[in-house]
């Protein structure tokens, strides 16, 4: 029987790349996101390419009731979820602490922290039915090292780091692997969202860099998910060759 992976934030970037890669390797998918049309298009594309089952769940991870309702209403033939990839997350703004938009702060905390908590708790009953359950949390190198004007985004990813460690401890008795992925600069829609559609600012973030791609991170996630049952990658920090930490870049 094929394993099943649930991916949050699957409509773009790393989440979408994971959906394609896991499907190519025979996993059934539950893909989630806020953009219903993108979810449907991704489902149709994957099912044309691979003989796997794909279910969609359209919800905003910030909304607790919507998360639990959507997970509880999954088709009855889904008895277990083997892998949960908590990928949904975002950055908004890059201003000093005293000038930042408090609405941006709240959106980042609600999405990056609350969303991860809600989805994880909602999915846990199904994870516990798996023979090889695994939770993979997308954190960031910003959860290891604070940078100027990163303030609340960094705080949210430090929280993901702490929660990943706490989940690993608390879920040990259930045999659930927990892995934290900490990417550096990845060229996706991340910067475009952070700078609220300003293409000049978004493009400047990657200028002079051969940045990581969504596919690079998906490959690393799939590697962690493919190891023998007794092996767990606790955390994986990934940067491009030209990056060493949040501050140190060698741009050409």
SENUKOL-24371 format. One line per 10 residues: their letters; for each residue z, x, y of N, C-alpha, C, CB. Coordinates in steps of 0.1 Angstrom, whole numbers, plus 5000, padded with zeros to 4 digits. Each point is the difference from the previous one (the first is absolute). Last residue first. Glycine has a CB too. Layout:
BEGIN
a = Z:X:Y:Z:X:Y:Z:X:Y:Z:X:Y | ...
% end
This chain:
BEGIN
xxxxxxxxxx = 4936:5281:5378:4988:5008:5003:4992:4994:5010:5000:5010:4977 | 5055:4990:5008:4988:4992:5002:4989:5009:5004:5014:4980:5007 | 5036:5020:4969:4990:5010:5004:4986:4993:5001:5013:5020:4989 | 5043:4964:5014:4986:4998:4996:4992:5013:5004:5002:4975:5002 | 5052:5004:4996:4992:5012:4999:4986:4997:4994:5021:5013:4997 | 5017:4955:5011:4996:5006:5012:4989:5011:4999:5023:4996:5008 | 4997:4979:4955:4996:4990:5010:4994:5006:5013:5017:4984:4990 | 4980:5044:4963:5011:4992:5007:4994:4991:5010:5015:5019:4997 | 4952:5011:4989:5012:5005:4994:5012:4994:5007:4989:5022:4993 | 4952:4975:5001:5013:4994:5005:5012:5006:4993:4988:4979:5006
xxxxxxxxxx = 4964:5028:4985:5002:5004:5014:5013:4995:5006:4976:5001:5002 | 5007:4989:4953:5002:5014:5001:5004:5004:5014:4984:5003:4981 | 5030:4948:5005:4987:5007:5000:5003:5015:5002:4987:4980:5008 | 5051:4991:4970:4994:5001:5013:4986:5006:4997:5022:5004:5012 | 5024:4972:4961:4986:5003:5000:4994:5002:5014:4997:4988:4978 | 5050:5006:4987:4996:5001:5014:4986:5006:5000:5024:5004:5008 | 5009:4968:4956:4988:5009:5001:4997:5000:5015:4992:4995:4976 | 5051:4990:4986:4994:5000:5013:4988:5010:5001:5022:4992:5010 | 4999:4996:4948:5009:4993:5009:4994:4999:5014:5019:5009:4987 | 4959:4992:4963:5000:5007:5013:5008:4993:5010:4977:5008:4995
xxxxxxxxxx = 5028:4991:4950:4999:4992:5013:4999:5010:5011:5014:4981:4990 | 4983:5013:4952:4998:5009:5011:4999:4991:5013:4988:5018:4985 | 5015:4966:4968:5012:5007:5003:4999:5009:5013:5006:5000:4976 | 4957:4974:5006:5011:4991:5004:5013:5007:5004:4990:4984:4984 | 4962:5041:5024:5007:4994:4988:5012:4992:5004:4992:5019:4986 | 4970:4983:5051:5007:5010:4992:5007:4994:4989:5004:5013:5020 | 4969:4966:5016:4994:5003:4987:5007:5010:4991:4979:4995:5012 | 5031:4990:5035:5001:4989:4992:4995:5002:4985:4997:4986:5021 | 5000:5048:5014:5014:4997:4997:5002:4988:4991:5005:5008:5023 | 4951:5002:4990:5005:5011:4992:5015:4997:4996:4984:5017:5011
xxxxxxxxxx = 4995:4955:5019:4996:4997:4987:5005:5011:4990:4979:4988:5009 | 5028:5017:5037:5008:4989:4995:4997:4997:4986:5000:4991:5023 | 4974:5041:4999:5013:5005:4998:5009:4990:4994:4997:5016:5019 | 4960:4972:4994:4999:5009:4988:5014:5005:4997:4977:5007:5006 | 5018:4967:5033:4999:4992:4988:5000:5009:4987:4987:4982:5014 | 5011:5039:5027:5014:4995:4998:4999:4991:4987:5006:5001:5025 | 4953:5016:4990:5009:5012:4996:5014:4995:4996:4987:5015:5016 | 4981:4954:5002:4998:5003:4986:5009:5012:4995:4977:4991:5003 | 5023:4996:5043:5007:4990:4992:4998:5003:4985:4997:4983:5018 | 4998:5059:5012:4994:4987:4999:5009:4991:4992:4977:5010:5002
xxxxxxxxxx = 5032:5037:5031:5001:4993:4987:4992:4987:5000:5022:5011:4995 | 4963:5025:5041:5012:4993:4996:4999:4995:4986:5003:4993:5024 | 4977:5045:5008:4995:4993:4988:5012:4993:4994:4981:5018:4996 | 5014:4995:5057:5007:5000:4987:4990:4995:4989:5023:4996:5011 | 4969:5005:5038:5002:5013:4996:5007:5002:4986:5002:5005:5024 | 5005:4949:4998:4990:5009:5005:5004:5014:4996:4994:4985:5020 | 5030:4973:4973:4994:5007:4989:4990:5011:5004:5003:4979:4986 | 5021:4992:5045:5010:5004:4991:4995:5008:4989:5012:4979:5005 | 4960:5000:5028:5006:5013:5004:5010:5005:4990:4996:4994:5024 | 4984:4963:4972:4991:5011:4995:5006:5013:5004:4981:4986:5002
xxxxxxxxxx = 5041:4976:5013:5001:5000:4986:4992:5012:4994:5002:4975:5000 | 4996:5016:5047:5013:5005:4996:5001:5002:4984:5011:4989:5021 | 4950:4990:4996:5001:5014:5005:5013:5007:4996:4986:4993:5019 | 5006:4960:4971:4993:5009:4991:5001:5015:5005:4985:4981:4994 | 5047:4975:5011:4994:5010:5009:4993:5011:4991:5018:4995:5018 | 5008:4966:4966:4986:4999:5001:4993:5010:5009:5004:4976:4996 | 5044:5024:4995:4996:4986:5003:4986:4999:5004:5023:4996:5008 | 5004:5042:4975:4995:5001:5014:4994:4986:5004:4997:5025:4998 | 5019:4980:4957:5011:5006:5009:4996:4999:5015:5007:5016:4981 | 4961:4971:4987:5011:4990:5001:5010:5006:5009:4996:4991:4977
xxxxxxxxxx = 4971:5038:5013:4994:4990:5008:5010:4988:5002:4977:5006:4991 | 5034:5030:4981:5001:5004:5014:4994:4989:5009:4999:5024:4993 | 4999:4969:4959:5014:5002:5005:5001:5002:5015:5006:5009:4977 | 4956:4984:4991:5001:4992:5012:5014:5002:5006:4983:4984:4991 | 5001:5057:4982:4998:4986:4997:5000:4992:5013:5010:5003:4976 | 4998:5050:5006:4991:4993:5009:4996:4986:4995:4991:5023:5008 | 5054:5010:4988:4990:4993:4992:4991:4992:5009:5016:4999:4980 | 5026:5041:5022:4989:4993:5007:4990:4995:4991:5004:5015:5019 | 5039:4993:4956:4998:5004:5014:4989:4993:5006:5009:5023:4995 | 5023:4958:4963:4987:5006:5005:5002:5006:5014:4987:4985:4985
xxxxxxxxxx = 5044:5001:4972:5002:5004:5014:4988:5006:5006:5025:5003:4995 | 4998:4965:4961:4988:5007:5004:5001:5003:5016:4986:4990:4981 | 5050:4997:4975:4997:4999:5014:4988:5009:5003:5024:4996:5006 | 4997:4977:4948:4994:5011:5006:4997:4998:5015:4989:5005:4978 | 5039:4976:4974:4998:4998:5014:4995:5013:5007:5018:4982:5000 | 4989:4990:4948:4997:5012:5007:4998:4996:5015:4989:5011:4980 | 5041:4964:4981:4989:4999:5010:4998:5013:5008:5005:4975:5002 | 5029:5009:4962:4988:5008:4996:4989:4999:5010:5007:4997:4976 | 5038:4984:5027:4989:4991:4995:4988:5008:4996:5009:4982:5015 | 5030:5039:5004:5004:4993:4987:4990:4990:4995:5023:5002:5008
xxxxxxxxxx = 4970:5021:5034:4999:5009:4988:5004:4993:4987:5006:5019:5016 | 4994:4965:5031:4991:4994:4990:4999:5009:4987:4987:4988:5018 | 5039:5024:5021:5005:4987:4996:4991:4994:4989:5008:4997:5023 | 4980:5046:4996:5013:5000:4995:5004:4987:4994:5007:5017:5017 | 4952:4986:5006:5000:5008:4987:5013:5001:4994:4982:5013:5010 | 5015:4965:5031:4994:4992:4989:5000:5008:4987:4986:4987:5017 | 5028:5035:5022:5010:4991:4996:4995:4991:4988:5009:4999:5023 | 4962:5032:4998:5010:5007:4993:5010:4990:4994:4997:5020:5015 | 4970:4962:5013:4994:5005:4987:5010:5007:4992:4978:5003:5012 | 5035:4983:5031:5000:4989:4990:4993:5004:4987:4999:4985:5019
xxxxxxxxxx = 5003:5047:5016:5014:4997:4995:4999:4988:4990:5010:5008:5022 | 4950:5003:4999:5004:5011:4993:5014:4998:4993:4987:5015:5015 | 4996:4953:5016:4993:5000:4987:5004:5011:4991:4981:4989:5011 | 5036:5012:5032:5006:4989:4992:4993:4999:4987:5007:4988:5021 | 4975:5041:5009:5012:5006:4995:5008:4990:4992:5002:5015:5020 | 4961:4970:5002:4996:5007:4989:5011:5009:4994:4977:5001:5009 | 5030:4973:5030:4996:4991:4990:4996:5007:4987:4992:4984:5017 | 5018:5041:5022:5012:4994:4995:4997:4991:4988:5010:5001:5023 | 4954:5018:5001:5006:5010:4991:5013:4994:4994:4991:5018:5014 | 4987:4955:5017:4992:5002:4988:5006:5009:4991:4980:4996:5013
xxxxxxxxxx = 5041:4999:5028:5003:4989:4991:4991:5001:4987:5008:4986:5019 | 4987:5054:5012:5013:4993:4999:5001:4990:4989:5002:5004:5024 | 4963:5028:4996:4999:4993:4987:5011:4990:4998:4988:5019:4991 | 5004:5014:5046:4994:4986:5002:4998:4993:4986:4989:5009:5021 | 5020:5040:4970:5001:4995:5014:4992:4987:5001:5002:5023:5009 | 5016:4990:4942:4992:5006:5010:5001:4993:5014:4984:5008:4982 | 5044:5000:4966:4997:4992:5012:4991:5008:5010:5022:4988:4997 | 4983:5014:4948:5001:5008:5012:4997:4992:5012:4995:5021:4987 | 5005:4960:4969:5007:5013:4996:5003:5008:5013:4988:5000:4978 | 4988:4959:5020:5013:4996:4995:5007:5013:4995:4991:4978:4993
xxxxxxxxxx = 4965:5023:5024:5009:4996:5011:5013:4996:4995:4980:4993:5014 | 4985:5016:4957:5006:5012:5004:5009:4998:5012:4980:5013:4991 | 5013:4945:4978:4992:5009:5009:5007:5013:5002:4991:4979:5012 | 5008:4976:4951:5008:5004:5012:4990:5008:5009:5022:5001:4987 | 4973:4965:4970:4993:5008:5009:5009:5002:5012:4978:4991:4993 | 5035:4998:4954:5001:4996:5014:4993:5010:5009:5022:4991:4995 | 4980:4989:4951:4995:5011:5008:5001:4996:5015:4985:5008:4981 | 5036:4978:4967:4999:4996:5014:4995:5013:5008:5018:4982:4998 | 4982:4999:4947:4999:5011:5010:4999:4994:5013:4989:5016:4983 | 5020:4973:4959:4999:4996:5014:5001:5012:5010:5011:4979:4993
xxxxxxxxxx = 4980:5010:4954:4999:5012:5008:4999:4997:5015:4989:5012:4981 | 5015:4954:4987:5005:5011:4992:5001:5013:5007:4991:4988:4980 | 5014:4961:5043:4990:5010:4996:5007:5011:4991:4987:4996:5021 | 5035:4967:5002:4994:4996:4987:4990:5010:4995:5003:4976:5007 | 5020:5028:5035:5009:5002:4989:4995:4996:4986:5018:4997:5017 | 4957:4996:5024:5000:5014:4996:5010:5003:4988:4995:5006:5024 | 5004:4951:4995:4988:5002:4992:4999:5015:4996:4988:4981:5012 | 5048:5006:5016:5001:4993:4987:4988:5002:4991:5013:4983:5012 | 4986:5037:5033:5008:5006:4990:5002:4992:4987:5012:5010:5019 | 4964:4978:5024:4993:5005:4988:5008:5005:4989:4982:5006:5016
xxxxxxxxxx = 5036:4979:5026:4993:4989:4995:4993:5004:4987:4997:4991:5023 | 5026:5042:5002:5009:4990:4994:4993:4989:4993:5017:5006:5017 | 4957:5025:5007:5006:5007:4989:5010:4990:4992:4998:5022:5012 | 4981:4964:5029:4991:5001:4989:5006:5006:4987:4981:5002:5017 | 5045:4996:5023:4997:4987:4995:4991:5000:4988:5003:4991:5023 | 5007:5050:4999:5012:4994:4993:4997:4987:4994:5015:5012:5016 | 4952:5009:5011:5002:5008:4987:5012:4994:4992:4991:5020:5011 | 5002:4963:5032:4989:4996:4991:5001:5006:4987:4986:4997:5019 | 5044:5015:5016:5003:4987:4994:4989:4996:4990:5012:4993:5021 | 4980:5048:5000:5013:5000:4993:5002:4987:4994:5009:5017:5016
xxxxxxxxxx = 4951:4991:5009:5002:5012:4992:5013:5000:4991:4987:5012:5017 | 5001:4951:5013:4990:5002:4990:5003:5012:4991:4984:4992:5017 | 5046:4996:5018:4999:4988:4991:4989:5003:4990:5007:4985:5019 | 5000:5048:5014:5012:4999:4991:4998:4988:4990:5014:5010:5018 | 4952:4996:5015:5001:5011:4990:5011:4999:4991:4989:5015:5017 | 5008:4953:5017:4989:4999:4991:5000:5011:4989:4987:4988:5018 | 5044:5015:5018:5003:4989:4991:4990:4998:4989:5013:4989:5018 | 4978:5042:5017:5011:5004:4992:5003:4990:4989:5010:5013:5019 | 4960:4975:5014:4994:5009:4991:5011:5005:4990:4982:5007:5017 | 5032:4967:5018:4993:4992:4991:4993:5009:4989:4996:4982:5018
xxxxxxxxxx = 5024:5039:5019:5010:4995:4990:4994:4991:4989:5018:5002:5018 | 4959:5038:5011:5000:4986:5000:5009:4995:4988:4976:4999:5010 | 5029:5049:5018:4993:4993:4989:5002:4985:5001:5003:5021:4985 | 5015:5017:5043:4989:4992:5005:4993:4991:4989:4997:5019:5016 | 5041:5012:4977:5004:4992:5012:4989:4992:5006:5017:5017:5005 | 4976:5013:4957:5010:4990:4997:5003:4990:5011:5010:5016:4984 | 4942:5008:5017:5014:5005:4999:5010:4988:4998:4994:5019:5015 | 4957:4973:4966:5006:5003:5013:5014:5006:4998:4986:4981:5010 | 4973:4999:4962:5005:5014:4999:5005:5004:5014:4984:5006:4981 | 4998:4947:4987:5004:5007:5012:5005:5014:4997:5006:4979:5010
xxxxxxxxxx = 4994:4993:4948:4995:4994:5013:5005:5008:5011:5000:4977:4989 | 4991:5025:4953:5006:5006:5012:4994:4992:5012:5004:5023:4989 | 5003:4963:4955:4992:5002:5012:5008:5008:5010:4987:4979:4996 | 5008:4997:4949:5008:5007:5010:4991:5003:5012:5015:5010:4983 | 4983:4977:4960:4999:4993:5013:5009:5007:5010:4995:4978:4989 | 5003:5033:4963:4992:5007:5009:5000:4995:5015:4986:5006:4980 | 5038:4994:4969:5004:4995:5014:4992:5008:5010:5023:4993:4992 | 4970:4996:4955:4997:5010:5010:5003:4994:5014:4982:5011:4985 | 5031:4981:4960:5000:4994:5013:4997:5012:5010:5017:4981:4993 | 4976:5008:4951:5001:5010:5011:5000:4992:5013:4988:5018:4986
xxxxxxxxxx = 5013:4959:4972:5004:5013:4995:5002:5010:5012:4987:4995:4979 | 5019:4950:5012:4992:5009:5009:5005:5014:4996:4998:4983:5019 | 5001:4968:4952:5007:5012:5004:4991:5007:5010:5012:5003:4979 | 4977:4955:5003:5013:5001:4995:5008:5012:5005:4992:4988:4980 | 4964:4979:5031:5005:5013:5004:5015:5001:4996:4984:5002:5020 | 4991:4959:4974:4996:5010:4990:5004:5014:5004:4981:4985:4993 | 5025:4975:5035:5010:5001:4989:4996:5010:4990:5005:4977:5004 | 4982:5027:5049:4996:4993:4988:5009:5002:4988:4977:5002:5008 | 5044:5002:5041:4989:5007:4993:4997:4993:4987:5008:5022:5010 | 5026:4967:5024:4989:4991:4997:4988:5008:4993:5007:4985:5019
xxxxxxxxxx = 5033:5036:4998:5005:4990:4990:4989:4990:4995:5022:5001:5011 | 4969:5031:5023:5003:5007:4988:5004:4990:4989:5007:5021:5013 | 4986:4963:5031:4988:5005:4994:5002:5006:4987:4991:5004:5023 | 5047:4982:5001:4992:4988:4995:4987:5005:4994:5009:4986:5018 | 5019:5046:5002:5006:4995:4987:4992:4988:4995:5023:5008:5008 | 4963:5011:5034:4999:5010:4989:5005:4994:4987:5004:5018:5017 | 5001:4956:5022:4986:5000:4995:4998:5010:4989:4993:4994:5023 | 5049:5003:4998:4997:4988:4992:4986:5000:4994:5017:4987:5014 | 4997:5049:5016:5006:5000:4987:4997:4988:4991:5018:5012:5011 | 4954:5015:5027:5006:4987:4998:5005:4998:4986:4983:4991:5017
xxxxxxxxxx = 4994:5049:4998:5012:4998:5009:5007:4987:4998:4988:5014:5017 | 4971:5000:4961:5012:5005:4994:5012:4998:5008:4986:5016:4988 | 4971:4953:5010:5005:5010:5009:5013:5005:4994:4988:4990:5021 | 4969:4987:4950:5013:4998:5008:5003:5011:5008:5008:4986:4982 | 4957:4996:4976:4999:5002:5015:5013:4997:5006:4975:4995:5000 | 5005:5020:4950:5011:4993:5006:4999:5003:5015:5015:5002:4979 | 4952:5001:4972:5003:5003:5014:5012:4992:5005:4976:5005:5004 | 5001:5017:4947:5006:4988:5007:5003:5004:5014:5010:4992:4978 | 4958:5026:4978:5005:5003:5013:5005:4987:5006:4983:5018:5003 | 5001:5008:4947:5005:4988:5007:5005:5004:5013:5006:4988:4979
xxxxxxxxxx = 4955:5040:4994:5014:4998:5001:5003:4987:5007:5004:5025:5001 | 4954:5005:4987:5004:4989:4992:5015:4998:5000:4980:5003:4986 | 4985:5019:5053:5009:5003:4989:5005:4988:4993:5008:5020:5013 | 4960:4980:5024:4999:5013:4996:5008:5003:4987:4997:5007:5024 | 5002:4951:5000:4986:5003:4997:4999:5014:4994:4993:4985:5019 | 5049:5000:4996:4996:4993:4988:4986:5002:4996:5018:4984:5005 | 4998:5035:5036:5006:5007:4988:4996:4993:4987:5019:5007:5015 | 4967:4973:5026:4994:5013:4998:5005:5007:4988:4997:5002:5025 | 5023:4957:4988:4986:4998:4995:4993:5014:4997:4999:4978:5013 | 5044:5023:5007:5001:4994:4987:4986:4999:4994:5021:4988:5006
xxxxxxxxxx = 4982:5024:5039:5004:5011:4991:5001:4996:4986:5012:5010:5019 | 4979:4957:5013:4989:5009:4999:5003:5011:4991:4993:4994:5023 | 5042:4977:4987:4990:4993:4992:4988:5009:4997:5008:4978:5009 | 5025:5037:5021:5005:5000:4987:4990:4994:4990:5023:4998:5009 | 4967:5001:5037:4999:5013:4994:5005:5001:4986:5003:5009:5023 | 5002:4951:5000:4986:5002:4998:4998:5014:4994:4994:4984:5018 | 5050:5003:4996:4996:4993:4988:4985:5003:4996:5016:4982:5006 | 5023:5045:5020:4987:4996:5003:4993:4995:4987:4998:5017:5018 | 5047:5002:4983:5000:4988:5010:4986:4995:5002:5020:5010:5011 | 4998:5013:4942:4998:5004:5013:5000:4988:5009:4986:5019:4993
xxxxxxxxxx = 5013:5000:4951:5006:4992:5010:4997:5006:5014:5018:4994:4984 | 4968:5006:4958:4998:5006:5013:5005:4991:5011:4980:5013:4992 | 5023:4998:4953:5004:4990:5009:4999:5006:5014:5016:4988:4983 | 4959:5026:4967:5005:5002:5014:5006:4987:5005:4983:5017:5004 | 5005:5013:4947:4999:4988:5007:5007:5001:5013:4999:4987:4978 | 4980:5056:4996:5012:4992:5004:4996:4987:5006:5012:5021:5005 | 4958:5017:4979:5004:4989:4991:5012:4992:5004:4989:5013:4983 | 4987:5024:5041:5007:5005:4988:5006:4989:4992:5005:5021:5013 | 4972:4970:5027:4991:5009:4993:5006:5006:4987:4989:5005:5022 | 5038:4970:5008:4990:4991:4993:4991:5008:4991:5002:4983:5019
xxxxxxxxxx = 5027:5041:5009:5007:4994:4989:4991:4991:4992:5022:5001:5013 | 4960:5017:5027:5003:5010:4990:5007:4995:4987:5001:5016:5019 | 4989:4955:5019:4988:5005:4993:5003:5010:4989:4987:4996:5022 | 5049:4990:5005:4995:4988:4992:4987:5004:4992:5010:4984:5017 | 5010:5047:5013:5007:4999:4988:4995:4989:4991:5020:5008:5012 | 4962:4997:5031:4995:5011:4991:5008:5000:4987:4995:5014:5020 | 5018:4955:5013:4987:4997:4995:4995:5010:4990:4994:4988:5021 | 5046:5021:5002:5001:4989:4991:4987:4996:4993:5019:4992:5014 | 4982:5041:5020:5005:5005:4988:5002:4989:4990:5012:5017:5012 | 4957:4967:5026:5007:5013:4999:5005:5004:4986:5006:4997:5023
xxxxxxxxxx = 4987:4951:4986:4994:5011:5007:5007:5013:4996:4994:4986:5020 | 5018:4970:4963:4988:4996:5007:4993:5012:5007:5010:4978:5003 | 5034:5017:4972:4988:5005:4992:4987:4998:5007:5013:4995:4980 | 5040:4999:5026:4991:5007:5009:4987:5005:4994:5020:5006:5013 | 5014:4989:4950:5001:4994:5014:4991:5007:5009:5024:4992:4996 | 4975:5002:4949:4998:5009:5011:5002:4992:5013:4985:5015:4986 | 5025:4985:4956:5000:4992:5013:5000:5009:5011:5012:4981:4989 | 4972:5022:4956:5006:5007:5012:4999:4990:5012:4993:5023:4991 | 5005:4978:4950:4998:4993:5013:5007:5008:5011:4998:4978:4988 | 4979:5033:4959:5012:5000:5009:4996:4993:5013:5009:5021:4990
xx = 4967:4969:4961:4999:5007:5013:5013:4999:5007:4976:4996:5002 | 5020:5001:4944:5000:4992:5012:5000:5009:5013:5012:4981:4987
% end
